[in-house]
């Protein structure tokens, strides 16, 4: 426009151009009117499209925006509207291309880069999103949005330190922007640095004293530090500012409940319900309080009100079911658990609760089934495993058939007639537990007929599965499958295998899935049928010379991670073992059978694992050279110990070839990898290496008269000082000693084995989604979770030990902070392995003091430069003292006594920071 005005101005001074000037002015007026008219049309179309967006009519909105762009294809307002519509339709790729059109028109359009970055973030293209947000900061370095957006992506990626840097830049750009402090506080909360989060909330309150959400968030952080009383004061301040903020009342009620001030908690929940009666949280909170005071009827009523408002919450149905169990309304409780299961079939919790309820109701078979399903969904569910094991122990205590009402005090003679009842009781569960085991009793089937003819002539064997009785009749040459009431489901006849008929029903067994295995001694075959009686396949026992069966007498299926089949062979002194596909595995020597003449189910399951998923290390028979010498230095307290190993290279070469465990097991289901590890740690070469290492360390203990705490430090120090190798290949201890390096898994399993050997109660920690593994050691007390990492398993507290690097007990690796580990006992728990962490209170005091002192160090480092030189002397002196003491402590994590005394005598924990700094 300026260009046209300049031309007109120059023409004014030219007398000969008067007519031209007039013509140009008229032409310009027409041009401006034309442009204005089109601009109005585009504006009207944009408004129409915007209204369609608000109505949710996104497709029509896009059409209208396109009409506007046909008139003005560089209208950024139309393009922005179109991009916003694509975002609402979750068509983020289209949104990105639209933002890019805006950027091609206006390369420095701040909000176009913002929109592009957010769309990229929604597609989880985080690196590109970060780049877009960085462009925002370049275009306008004084605007906080770019820093906040970039910080948000880095926080999502759990790059917490980098996220804090971006939020600090936002705070520097606008020190009064509350959201920057709030975002930074969110990072601190995720890092469990609650004191730092509280300082951010205080800053928000300082900026705006009436900003009530900051008070509520501060109270929640105080609660995380278990300072519920202090939190209540903060909640009350928030309520004074805004008594209608439901979150504050809910938090206050929860704090009162924790403090066991139940009547006040109920009153607080009532206040929350007044604000929003349709919100489920006030009612579920009240239900929780009623449960704590054992007023279960009111608790059930409160859950009903919560479910009216939010009927699709699995946890609410589960909680209601647990309350109904307390009321002994078991059938209603099971209905509630079933509703929870229908809403979320991958959640193990309702299955656990259902199993416990069925157990209390006396429906033992169904209880066992529910608990097993829970364990399938969550193999690390200690609650499910504990209840399942207790139920199995109950079954095991009834080694003979018992009357359900009197078991286990009044066993019935097994020769007495047993007629299954309609409702499965303990008797049914016992049969389930010992399925596959033959009994000598005769069970009379009173109504078992097919085509009005009695189908059984001389019952030979009876086997019980979950819902069926499987009966063999050698005289009639058939197998009959009935339900628990004697109703016949189907027959298995000799010709039911098609072209491969059964010659003789020698023996029969069934696995957990209901698959039936029939041994035919005449043809030396095993015939397999599915649970419906349909023939699947058959295979020969003597197909290979190795493991050939001579005189098969009986067959048993042993359930496990992978089931195995054992044949009793009268023609040999061993028991041939096959997998369920017919592959020969090994012969079990008779000497491995117990004194009672039984093979324990646990031993056989263990053998199943070793045979099918893990192969023992086979040492190389001709290594050259035959041995290798390796020397290690171990720093411990103020000493350095030398240990020397003479390693058998045959063992080492054999371990190298055994690649069955060379994989990142954290990427797999524990059901799959746990048996592999258990096989691994029972391997003779593995056990020999652990024994050899322990003897070396124990000889130092004896020679230097180390106490328990010093010996514990020696063991952990040895593992932590091994160089960490980032390769994923798993090393056995023999390989670790030979290569003098180890990965996270190698270190964790080696440390676990050594501490177990020393008699400690330890657990193996596996962190899903990472390459990190660790060890937990039992202690007799908890700690502040923001300072020390610990886990609770079966009501036992385990402090975290990082095997990867020099670290105090309880200091977690950053790579594992955000991952909840699987907690597993790889070896049996018993009285010989029940020792707890030595000097645990002293170790806890060290960590807490270092945490406090490091906070003081950070504070001084930030603030000391802001003081005038005359005031800097005392703060600088204290800062230098803190640095000297912490450097000593951090460099000697295996010198527990020395570090404790140094921290105590230096009194760095008493430094008050009283320099006039607020």
KAPEWO-V64261 format. One line per field, one symbol per residue. burial: 1 if it has 16 or more other ideal C-beta (glycine too) atoms within 10 Angstrom, else 0. A space follows every 10 residues. Layout:
burial=???
//
This chain:
burial=0000000000 1000000000 1000000000 0000000000 0100110111 0110000100 1101101110 0100110111 1111111000 1101110110 1110000011 0111111111 1000100011 0111111010 0011111111 1111100111 0111011011 1011001101 1111111110 1111011111 1011100000 1111111111 1111101100 1101101110 0000111111 1111111000 1001110110 1110100011 1111111111 1000110111 1110111010 0011011111 1111100011 0111011011 1011001111 1111111110 1111111111 1011101111 1111101100 1001100100 1111001000 0000000101 0001111111 1111110110 0010100100 0000110011 1111110111 1110010111 1101010100 0100011000 0100111111 1001111111 1011111110 1000100100 1000001110 0101111111 0011111110 0100111101 0101111100 0000000010 1001111111 1111011011 0010000000 0101111000 1010101111 1111110100 1010110001 0011111111 1110110011 0111011101 1000010011 1111111111 0100100001 1111111110 0111111111 1111111101 1111111101 1111111110 0011011111 1000011111 1111011111 1110111010 1111110000 0010111111 0011011111 1010011001 0001001000 0000100110 0100110010 0111110011 0110010110 10000000
//
